[in-house]
Amino acid sequence: RKFGTKYDPEFRSKARAAQLELEAAATRSAALKATKAEGGVSDKATVAEGDVEAGADEETALESQRRQVVQAEDSATGNMSWKVYWKYITAGGAFSGIFTLFVIFISQAVVMINEYWVRWWAASTYGDQDHYKYIITLAGLMLLCIAFGFYRALAWFRYTLRAASNLQERCLWAVIHSPMTFFVSNPTGRVLNRFSRDQNQMDELLPATMFSFIEVSIYCFASLILICIAIPWIALLVPILFGFFILFRWKYITSTREIKRIEAVTRSPIYADFSATLEGLTTLRAYKLQSRVSSLFQEQIDDNARAWFSYALSARWLGLRLDTETTLVLACVCFLAVALRTTVDVGLLGFALVYTLSLSGLFQWTVSLSVDVETQMTAVERISSYCKLPPEEGYATSLEEALHDTSLIDSGNEWKDGGKYTALVSQNGSVPPRTGKNEGHLQLKDLTVTYRHDLDPVLKKLNIDIPAGYKVGICGRTGSGKSSSLLALLRLNIITSGDIVLDGESLLSLDLQIDTSFADAGTLVQHPQTGKYAALAKTDNSHPPKEAQAHSESIAKTGHLQLKDLTVTYRHDLDPVLKKLNIDIPAGYKVGICGRTGSGKSSSLLALLRLNIITSGDIVLDGESLLSLDLQSARSRLSIIPQDPHLFSGTIRFNLDPFSSHSDTEIWGALQDAHIDDHIKADPLGLSALVEESGKNFSVGQRQLLSLARAILRRSKVVLMDEVTASIDYLTDRLIQETIRTSPALRDSTIITVAHRLRTIADSDLIVVVQAGEVIEMGAPGTLLLEAKGKVNHNSEFTRLVQESNEYDEIFKIATAKLKVQEKL
């Protein structure tokens, strides 16, 4: 119990609450004694005052727990829910699971028939035993046993592999699409634990353990039935046998289930600290902390080993008691066999004795396997809990669409047709699209349309019949509903009643996403695996048409960005980190955001990418709200150069252009603008040069320049730079600043820079000073410095930051020079 409470996820909060309660009781007692001694206020008032103080202390404790960034790991308690088993069964297919279990039952029946046939053969007369029918039947039964044995194993493991794969796919999708608060609240090791140990347990251990349990339990059940048939008196012992069986199993599984969960929880810190130690190995060696980290790591391993050792001891406890129980059953069978030797079938009795002897080991093994199945099902429970993680708000594709629908354009969904590749545009229809005449006969039948369910209709019971080939003009006064009728045909507003019929087929019954805008007329292909129909676009290579790419590249037109009353938090139960920001950034402006540590600089960039939670306000880019778009579309309009540049294992080309949408000339041009082309050309492989994990074969400055080249290649109109010069040398800093000023891809872009070195934003067009999540100062850097120059008690926070940087003269010179240039223009 002491070991279990130590790793209770709520242990610290419970202990803190108990401590606060004791302190409050002591405070009330002291106050009561003081009041009685002084003859002051009444006892009742004193107690009430102490309760108020205790309530305040408890509220402070709860507030402290709520504000913890890293939350305690969820750990289920009590019996394993049948919903977890059903989740596992349905993940592999309910019908396939039931059919596989039926095959296992039939297989065990065939084995028992085979053994009973030997007993029947032995019971026949001596002269008849050499008849060929016995040996042929036995050979046939043996072949049948082998066939069923192979098939049941193959069917079972294919079924469990499919279940594990589906759960892993759902879990991976849920984690990848989780909001950033999930990764802040859960250490990396905790997530890796689910995808490593838990997934491995579900892939390898659970299928074999569950298969053995089903096989052995069926064997034990059949053995008891056979023993009861041979010696009916044994049936009186079966209820007692099952009673002790259930009692021992309940005590054993109550302990081992919780111990197994404790073992899983104590394993997560090992993974987390191990990965953190590898990342900070140079720092630990520099400060000579190897022994300290090693001792802490050893303590974590000891904690995990204690849980595993307790699990092994509980298994021995169960084994001793079940061996005693099965020995008593065997003794009863033997004594009854001797006592009833004249009234029972000797052959059947021998058959029952053989099965009873095997029960002595299998009975214990059955209970142990049943417990192992339940304890290993904790892996399914933990992975299933991650499958339920809520995705970031605004994703256009849901989990079910991602797993069962291939409507998105993807190079992996391309079919070869006549030597050319046809890129999949839409594949949503489970029924074939319209294959009738393509005439254009359009009918509106009692069509009623509104823009919101809480608004009045804008079109009311329209009935229009337009023959094929007609040229129709719609006119009317302003607000009469002309444009609304066209939007209704495209189903861009809400059709509350009526129908739209095109060539005899209702458009309301079709999928919205069937799109043939890039397809040749009548180019409809049925997918060879799913049977769904798709509209295809013929191209000369494996990529979508250039018209589609040009459309996506021209979404962000100028880069005019507005933040309107923007309020942001990292979790709904935490205070806002940004409070009602109102910033208007003209297109092409170079903006610097500065402030002290924790003021909200980086949070503002994360808010633009919608990586934190926007509780109110809006982000408007070129007149269009980014909050009204899905996440993929909103983030595709921005580029970011992070403080810690990250490269993926692969090649230079893959890191710069992972979707192969740019030519080599464009990639080399981006590298040249980023001043990193000479280093890449020095490698004989050029753009095919290998990049190690996290880009370890490049320096930090080179990785930062490659990140800059990636942003240049995207040619976004808004580029975010999060303290990109914080960990690089001045030479690389100068190259980045030169690239920002001279690169054609960035020269006219709106660039928002979070500054660590104020010198890097001294020539910005606009400075935004943030403090405690609020904008306290905004303007051109030269203007802010000139206004505060010569004033002793100035209120310019930007000027104070510049003065504390020990680069005041240089920054002042750069900022005023920029101001003079702007005045001339």
ZAMARGU-4260 file (C-alpha; in steps of 0.2 Angstrom, whole numbers, plus 5000, padded with zeros to 4 digits):
<rodrens>
0) 5000/5000/5000 | 5014/5012/5004 | 5022/5008/4987 | 5006/5011/4978 | 5002/5028/4986
5) 5019/5034/4982 | 5015/5033/4963 | 4997/5038/4964 | 4995/5052/4951 | 4986/5063/4964
10) 4997/5058/4979 | 5006/5075/4979 | 4989/5085/4979 | 4982/5073/4992 | 4997/5075/5003
15) 4997/5094/5001 | 4978/5095/5005 | 4981/5084/5021 | 4995/5095/5026 | 4985/5111/5024
20) 4971/5103/5034 | 4983/5099/5048 | 4990/5117/5047 | 4972/5124/5047 | 4967/5114/5062
25) 4982/5120/5072 | 4979/5138/5067 | 4961/5136/5073 | 4966/5128/5089 | 4979/5141/5093
30) 4967/5155/5089 | 4953/5147/5100 | 4966/5146/5115 | 4971/5164/5112 | 4953/5170/5112
35) 4948/5161/5128 | 4963/5168/5136 | 4960/5185/5131 | 4941/5184/5134 | 4938/5191/5117
40) 4927/5185/5103 | 4916/5170/5105 | 4922/5152/5101 | 4910/5151/5086 | 4917/5166/5077
45) 4935/5160/5080 | 4931/5143/5072 | 4922/5152/5057 | 4937/5163/5055 | 4949/5148/5055
50) 4937/5139/5042 | 4939/5154/5030 | 4958/5153/5032 | 4958/5134/5029 | 4947/5137/5014
55) 4959/5150/5007 | 4974/5139/5010 | 4965/5124/5001 | 4960/5136/4986 | 4979/5141/4985
60) 4984/5123/4984 | 4972/5119/4971 | 4977/5135/4961 | 4995/5129/4962 | 4991/5112/4956
65) 4981/5119/4942 | 4995/5130/4936 | 5007/5116/4935 | 5013/5115/4917 | 5017/5096/4916
70) 5002/5087/4922 | 5002/5070/4931 | 5001/5055/4920 | 4983/5047/4919 | 4983/5030/4927
75) 4966/5021/4927 | 4961/5011/4943 | 4949/4997/4947 | 4944/4983/4935 | 4948/4983/4917
80) 4933/4989/4908 | 4924/4978/4895 | 4924/4993/4884 | 4943/4991/4882 | 4941/4973/4876
85) 4927/4978/4864 | 4938/4992/4858 | 4952/4979/4854 | 4939/4967/4846 | 4931/4980/4835
90) 4948/4987/4830 | 4952/4970/4821 | 4934/4967/4815 | 4921/4960/4826 | 4915/4947/4814
95) 4933/4941/4811 | 4936/4939/4829 | 4920/4929/4832 | 4924/4918/4817 | 4942/4915/4824
100) 4936/4910/4841 | 4924/4898/4833 | 4938/4890/4823 | 4948/4888/4840 | 4933/4879/4848
105) 4931/4867/4833 | 4950/4864/4833 | 4949/4858/4851 | 4934/4847/4848 | 4944/4839/4834
110) 4959/4835/4845 | 4947/4827/4858 | 4939/4817/4845 | 4956/4811/4839 | 4961/4805/4857
115) 4944/4797/4860 | 4946/4787/4843 | 4961/4779/4851 | 4952/4774/4866 | 4938/4767/4855
120) 4951/4758/4845 | 4959/4750/4860 | 4941/4745/4867 | 4937/4735/4851 | 4940/4716/4851
125) 4957/4709/4848 | 4953/4702/4831 | 4945/4718/4825 | 4959/4729/4830 | 4970/4727/4814
130) 4956/4733/4803 | 4962/4747/4791 | 4947/4758/4795 | 4955/4763/4812 | 4972/4768/4806
135) 4964/4777/4791 | 4952/4787/4802 | 4966/4791/4814 | 4977/4797/4800 | 4963/4808/4794
140) 4959/4815/4811 | 4977/4819/4814 | 4979/4828/4797 | 4963/4838/4802 | 4971/4843/4818
145) 4986/4849/4810 | 4976/4859/4797 | 4965/4867/4810 | 4980/4870/4821 | 4989/4880/4807
150) 4974/4889/4802 | 4968/4895/4819 | 4985/4902/4823 | 4986/4911/4806 | 4969/4918/4808
155) 4971/4923/4826 | 4988/4932/4823 | 4982/4941/4807 | 4967/4947/4817 | 4977/4954/4832
160) 4990/4962/4820 | 4976/4971/4811 | 4969/4977/4828 | 4985/4983/4834 | 4989/4992/4818
165) 4972/5001/4818 | 4974/5006/4836 | 4992/5012/4832 | 4986/5022/4817 | 4972/5030/4826
170) 4984/5034/4841 | 4997/5042/4829 | 4984/5052/4820 | 4977/5059/4837 | 4994/5063/4844
175) 5000/5072/4828 | 4985/5082/4827 | 4984/5086/4846 | 4986/5105/4851 | 5003/5111/4858
180) 4996/5111/4875 | 4996/5092/4875 | 5015/5092/4871 | 5018/5105/4884 | 5009/5095/4898
185) 5016/5078/4893 | 5035/5075/4893 | 5042/5067/4877 | 5046/5051/4887 | 5028/5049/4892
190) 5023/5049/4873 | 5037/5038/4868 | 5032/5025/4881 | 5015/5023/4873 | 5023/5021/4856
195) 5037/5010/4861 | 5034/4999/4876 | 5015/4999/4876 | 5014/4997/4857 | 5027/4983/4858
200) 5017/4974/4871 | 5001/4976/4861 | 5010/4969/4845 | 5020/4955/4852 | 5015/4950/4870
205) 4996/4952/4870 | 4992/4941/4855 | 5002/4927/4860 | 4996/4928/4878 | 4978/4929/4873
210) 4980/4915/4861 | 4987/4904/4874 | 4974/4909/4887 | 4959/4905/4875 | 4967/4888/4870
215) 4971/4883/4887 | 4955/4888/4895 | 4945/4879/4882 | 4956/4863/4885 | 4953/4865/4904
220) 4934/4867/4901 | 4933/4852/4890 | 4943/4842/4903 | 4931/4846/4917 | 4916/4841/4906
225) 4925/4824/4902 | 4929/4821/4920 | 4911/4824/4925 | 4905/4812/4911 | 4917/4798/4917
230) 4914/4801/4936 | 4898/4810/4939 | 4902/4812/4958 | 4916/4825/4953 | 4902/4837/4948
235) 4899/4840/4966 | 4917/4847/4968 | 4916/4858/4953 | 4906/4873/4962 | 4919/4872/4976
240) 4933/4871/4963 | 4927/4887/4954 | 4924/4896/4970 | 4942/4895/4976 | 4947/4898/4958
245) 4937/4915/4957 | 4943/4919/4975 | 4962/4917/4971 | 4960/4925/4954 | 4952/4940/4961
250) 4965/4943/4975 | 4979/4940/4963 | 4972/4951/4949 | 4967/4965/4961 | 4986/4967/4966
255) 4994/4963/4949 | 4983/4975/4939 | 4988/4990/4950 | 5006/4984/4951 | 5007/4983/4932
260) 5000/5000/4930 | 5013/5007/4943 | 5026/4998/4933 | 5020/5007/4917 | 5020/5024/4926
265) 5037/5022/4934 | 5044/5017/4917 | 5039/5034/4909 | 5052/5044/4919 | 5066/5032/4913
270) 5062/5036/4895 | 5060/5055/4898 | 5076/5057/4908 | 5086/5046/4896 | 5081/5056/4881
275) 5084/5072/4890 | 5101/5066/4896 | 5106/5062/4878 | 5101/5079/4872 | 5110/5088/4886
280) 5125/5077/4887 | 5138/5090/4883 | 5130/5102/4896 | 5130/5088/4910 | 5149/5084/4906
285) 5153/5103/4906 | 5146/5105/4924 | 5152/5088/4929 | 5135/5081/4934 | 5137/5064/4928
290) 5137/5056/4945 | 5121/5065/4950 | 5112/5061/4934 | 5118/5043/4936 | 5112/5041/4954
295) 5095/5049/4949 | 5093/5037/4934 | 5097/5022/4945 | 5084/5027/4958 | 5071/5028/4944
300) 5077/5010/4938 | 5076/5004/4956 | 5058/5011/4957 | 5053/5002/4941 | 5062/4986/4946
305) 5053/4985/4963 | 5036/4986/4954 | 5042/4972/4942 | 5048/4961/4957 | 5032/4963/4966
310) 5023/4957/4951 | 5034/4941/4950 | 5031/4938/4969 | 5012/4939/4967 | 5013/4926/4953
315) 5022/4914/4964 | 5009/4917/4977 | 4995/4912/4965 | 5005/4896/4959 | 5007/4889/4976
320) 4988/4890/4980 | 4982/4883/4963 | 4994/4869/4963 | 4987/4864/4980 | 4969/4865/4973
325) 4973/4854/4958 | 4982/4841/4968 | 4967/4839/4979 | 4956/4837/4964 | 4968/4824/4957
330) 4967/4815/4973 | 4948/4814/4973 | 4948/4808/4955 | 4960/4794/4959 | 4950/4788/4975
335) 4934/4789/4967 | 4941/4779/4952 | 4946/4765/4964 | 4930/4765/4973 | 4919/4765/4958
340) 4930/4753/4947 | 4916/4741/4944 | 4903/4754/4939 | 4912/4765/4927 | 4919/4763/4910
345) 4937/4758/4912 | 4943/4766/4895 | 4933/4782/4898 | 4940/4782/4916 | 4958/4781/4910
350) 4954/4795/4897 | 4948/4806/4911 | 4963/4802/4922 | 4975/4808/4908 | 4966/4824/4907
355) 4966/4826/4926 | 4985/4824/4927 | 4987/4838/4914 | 4975/4849/4924 | 4988/4850/4938
360) 4999/4862/4928 | 4986/4869/4915 | 4974/4875/4929 | 4987/4886/4936 | 4993/4892/4919
365) 4975/4896/4914 | 4973/4908/4929 | 4990/4915/4926 | 4987/4918/4908 | 4970/4926/4912
370) 4978/4939/4923 | 4992/4942/4911 | 4979/4946/4898 | 4971/4958/4909 | 4987/4966/4914
375) 4994/4967/4896 | 4977/4975/4891 | 4983/4990/4900 | 4993/4994/4885 | 4977/4994/4874
380) 4969/5005/4888 | 4983/5017/4887 | 4984/5018/4868 | 4965/5019/4867 | 4966/5034/4879
385) 4977/5043/4867 | 4966/5039/4853 | 4953/5050/4861 | 4964/5065/4862 | 4954/5080/4855
390) 4963/5087/4839 | 4967/5106/4836 | 4951/5115/4832 | 4950/5119/4814 | 4957/5104/4805
395) 4948/5100/4789 | 4951/5082/4790 | 4944/5071/4804 | 4951/5055/4811 | 4938/5044/4802
400) 4941/5053/4785 | 4960/5051/4787 | 4959/5033/4791 | 4945/5028/4778 | 4945/5041/4765
405) 4958/5046/4752 | 4951/5062/4745 | 4966/5072/4748 | 4979/5074/4734 | 4993/5063/4738
410) 5008/5056/4728 | 5004/5039/4736 | 4987/5039/4728 | 4992/5039/4710 | 4987/5027/4697
415) 4997/5024/4681 | 4986/5026/4665 | 4993/5024/4648 | 5011/5029/4652 | 5005/5045/4661
420) 5001/5048/4680 | 4984/5053/4685 | 4983/5062/4701 | 4968/5059/4712 | 4957/5074/4714
425) 4942/5067/4723 | 4937/5049/4729 | 4923/5051/4741 | 4909/5043/4732 | 4905/5026/4737
430) 4893/5025/4722 | 4897/5029/4704 | 4895/5048/4699 | 4882/5052/4686 | 4885/5042/4670
435) 4869/5049/4661 | 4868/5062/4648 | 4878/5078/4650 | 4865/5090/4644 | 4863/5104/4657
440) 4844/5103/4661 | 4842/5112/4677 | 4827/5112/4689 | 4824/5121/4705 | 4810/5113/4715
445) 4802/5122/4730 | 4820/5128/4734 | 4821/5138/4751 | 4838/5145/4756 | 4845/5154/4771
450) 4862/5159/4777 | 4860/5154/4795 | 4847/5143/4803 | 4843/5158/4815 | 4840/5170/4800
455) 4825/5172/4788 | 4826/5163/4771 | 4834/5173/4757 | 4826/5162/4744 | 4808/5156/4746
460) 4801/5141/4737 | 4809/5144/4720 | 4802/5134/4705 | 4812/5136/4689 | 4814/5124/4675
465) 4829/5128/4663 | 4830/5118/4648 | 4847/5112/4642 | 4858/5124/4633 | 4847/5139/4638
470) 4856/5156/4642 | 4847/5163/4657 | 4849/5180/4665 | 4844/5183/4683 | 4840/5201/4688
475) 4832/5211/4702 | 4836/5225/4714 | 4849/5225/4727 | 4846/5212/4740 | 4833/5203/4730
480) 4842/5186/4730 | 4851/5186/4713 | 4869/5180/4720 | 4860/5169/4733 | 4853/5159/4719
485) 4870/5155/4712 | 4877/5151/4729 | 4863/5139/4732 | 4868/5130/4716 | 4885/5128/4723
490) 4878/5123/4740 | 4888/5137/4748 | 4873/5143/4759 | 4860/5132/4768 | 4846/5124/4759
495) 4832/5121/4771 | 4820/5113/4759 | 4817/5109/4741 | 4829/5101/4728 | 4841/5105/4714
500) 4840/5093/4699 | 4853/5092/4685 | 4849/5080/4671 | 4837/5071/4682 | 4849/5068/4696
505) 4848/5077/4713 | 4863/5088/4717 | 4859/5087/4735 | 4861/5068/4735 | 4879/5070/4729
510) 4895/5073/4739 | 4901/5091/4739 | 4919/5086/4736 | 4917/5077/4719 | 4927/5090/4709
515) 4931/5088/4690 | 4938/5105/4688 | 4955/5098/4683 | 4948/5083/4674 | 4945/5079/4656
520) 4927/5077/4652 | 4921/5060/4658 | 4938/5055/4665 | 4931/5044/4679 | 4941/5030/4686
525) 4936/5017/4699 | 4949/5013/4712 | 4955/4995/4711 | 4955/4992/4729 | 4941/5002/4737
530) 4929/5002/4722 | 4926/5021/4724 | 4925/5032/4710 | 4937/5047/4707 | 4939/5062/4695
535) 4956/5062/4688 | 4968/5075/4681 | 4980/5069/4667 | 4997/5077/4669 | 5014/5073/4662
540) 5022/5069/4679 | 5017/5063/4696 | 5011/5080/4703 | 4995/5090/4703 | 4993/5102/4688
545) 5003/5118/4689 | 4986/5128/4689 | 4982/5121/4706 | 4999/5125/4713 | 4998/5142/4707
550) 4981/5145/4715 | 4988/5139/4732 | 5003/5150/4730 | 4993/5166/4726 | 4982/5165/4741
555) 4991/5177/4752 | 4992/5193/4741 | 5001/5207/4750 | 5004/5203/4768 | 4993/5216/4777
560) 4991/5208/4794 | 4979/5214/4808 | 4977/5208/4826 | 4960/5213/4833 | 4957/5212/4852
565) 4967/5196/4852 | 4967/5186/4868 | 4977/5170/4869 | 4980/5157/4883 | 4989/5140/4883
570) 4976/5130/4892 | 4958/5135/4896 | 4961/5134/4915 | 4976/5146/4914 | 4977/5165/4913
575) 4979/5173/4896 | 4997/5176/4890 | 4991/5189/4877 | 4977/5201/4882 | 4967/5211/4869
580) 4981/5214/4856 | 4977/5227/4843 | 4991/5228/4830 | 4990/5234/4812 | 5005/5229/4801
585) 5005/5236/4783 | 5010/5225/4769 | 5029/5223/4767 | 5033/5230/4784 | 5048/5223/4794
590) 5041/5222/4812 | 5052/5219/4828 | 5043/5212/4844 | 5053/5215/4860 | 5051/5214/4878
595) 5057/5206/4894 | 5058/5187/4897 | 5040/5180/4899 | 5032/5196/4891 | 5023/5186/4877
600) 5034/5189/4862 | 5035/5171/4856 | 5017/5168/4861 | 5012/5181/4848 | 5020/5171/4834
605) 5012/5155/4841 | 4995/5163/4840 | 4998/5168/4822 | 5001/5149/4818 | 4986/5145/4830
610) 4997/5134/4840 | 4990/5140/4857 | 4972/5144/4861 | 4964/5160/4855 | 4950/5163/4867
615) 4944/5180/4858 | 4948/5192/4845 | 4953/5189/4827 | 4968/5188/4815 | 4965/5196/4798
620) 4977/5193/4783 | 4973/5203/4768 | 4956/5206/4773 | 4952/5187/4777 | 4951/5180/4794
625) 4963/5166/4797 | 4952/5159/4811 | 4938/5156/4798 | 4950/5144/4789 | 4955/5127/4793
630) 4972/5125/4801 | 4980/5118/4785 | 4975/5133/4775 | 4979/5146/4788 | 4996/5139/4792
635) 5001/5137/4774 | 5000/5156/4771 | 5014/5159/4784 | 5032/5154/4785 | 5042/5153/4801
640) 5061/5152/4805 | 5062/5145/4823 | 5074/5149/4836 | 5080/5131/4836 | 5082/5125/4818
645) 5077/5107/4815 | 5082/5096/4800 | 5075/5079/4796 | 5085/5064/4791 | 5086/5063/4772
650) 5094/5074/4759 | 5096/5093/4757 | 5082/5093/4743 | 5070/5084/4755 | 5073/5096/4769
655) 5070/5111/4758 | 5056/5104/4747 | 5048/5089/4754 | 5034/5088/4742 | 5045/5090/4726
660) 5035/5106/4720 | 5051/5116/4715 | 5064/5114/4702 | 5083/5112/4706 | 5085/5129/4699
665) 5073/5137/4712 | 5081/5127/4726 | 5099/5133/4721 | 5092/5151/4720 | 5085/5150/4738
670) 5102/5142/4744 | 5111/5157/4736 | 5100/5170/4743 | 5103/5162/4760 | 5122/5162/4758
675) 5124/5143/4760 | 5126/5138/4742 | 5145/5137/4743 | 5144/5124/4757 | 5132/5113/4748
680) 5141/5114/4732 | 5157/5108/4741 | 5148/5091/4743 | 5150/5080/4728 | 5132/5075/4730
685) 5125/5093/4730 | 5106/5093/4734 | 5107/5074/4737 | 5119/5077/4751 | 5114/5067/4766
690) 5107/5076/4782 | 5109/5066/4798 | 5096/5065/4812 | 5092/5083/4818 | 5105/5090/4806
695) 5119/5085/4817 | 5132/5086/4802 | 5128/5105/4801 | 5132/5118/4813 | 5119/5128/4822
700) 5122/5143/4810 | 5121/5132/4795 | 5105/5124/4800 | 5098/5141/4803 | 5103/5147/4785
705) 5095/5131/4778 | 5079/5135/4788 | 5080/5153/4780 | 5082/5145/4763 | 5066/5134/4766
710) 5056/5150/4770 | 5063/5159/4754 | 5058/5144/4744 | 5040/5145/4750 | 5039/5163/4745
715) 5026/5167/4759 | 5020/5185/4760 | 5021/5184/4779 | 5037/5177/4787 | 5039/5174/4806
720) 5056/5174/4814 | 5057/5168/4832 | 5074/5174/4839 | 5083/5166/4825 | 5100/5175/4830
725) 5099/5170/4848 | 5111/5156/4847 | 5122/5160/4832 | 5137/5170/4829 | 5137/5188/4823
730) 5143/5183/4805 | 5128/5172/4803 | 5117/5185/4810 | 5124/5198/4797 | 5121/5185/4783
735) 5103/5183/4789 | 5099/5202/4790 | 5107/5204/4773 | 5096/5190/4766 | 5081/5198/4773
740) 5085/5215/4765 | 5091/5209/4748 | 5082/5192/4744 | 5068/5195/4731 | 5057/5182/4740
745) 5058/5192/4756 | 5061/5210/4751 | 5042/5213/4749 | 5036/5201/4762 | 5030/5206/4779
750) 5043/5200/4792 | 5039/5199/4810 | 5054/5196/4821 | 5055/5192/4839 | 5071/5200/4845
755) 5084/5193/4857 | 5097/5205/4851 | 5089/5223/4849 | 5102/5227/4836 | 5094/5215/4824
760) 5078/5225/4824 | 5085/5242/4825 | 5081/5245/4806 | 5063/5239/4807 | 5049/5249/4801
765) 5039/5246/4817 | 5043/5241/4835 | 5031/5232/4846 | 5035/5232/4864 | 5026/5218/4874
770) 5024/5217/4893 | 5014/5205/4903 | 5004/5200/4887 | 5000/5218/4882 | 5006/5230/4870
775) 5013/5245/4880 | 5023/5254/4866 | 5023/5254/4847 | 5031/5265/4834 | 5046/5267/4823
780) 5062/5263/4832 | 5070/5280/4828 | 5055/5289/4833 | 5054/5280/4850 | 5072/5284/4854
785) 5072/5302/4848 | 5057/5306/4859 | 5065/5299/4874 | 5082/5306/4871 | 5088/5319/4884
790) 5073/5315/4896 | 5078/5308/4913 | 5061/5302/4917 | 5056/5295/4901 | 5042/5282/4899
795) 5049/5273/4884 | 5051/5254/4888 | 5060/5252/4872 | 5073/5265/4876 | 5076/5257/4893
800) 5079/5240/4884 | 5091/5248/4872 | 5101/5256/4886 | 5102/5240/4896 | 5109/5231/4880
805) 5125/5241/4881 | 5123/5245/4862 | 5114/5261/4863 | 5125/5272/4852 | 5125/5259/4838
810) 5107/5255/4839 | 5102/5274/4840 | 5113/5277/4824 | 5105/5263/4814 | 5087/5267/4820
815) 5089/5286/4816 | 5097/5282/4799 | 5082/5271/4795 | 5070/5285/4800 | 5079/5298/4789
820) 5077/5286/4774 | 5058/5284/4778 | 5056/5303/4779 | 5065/5305/4762 | 5053/5292/4754
</rodrens>
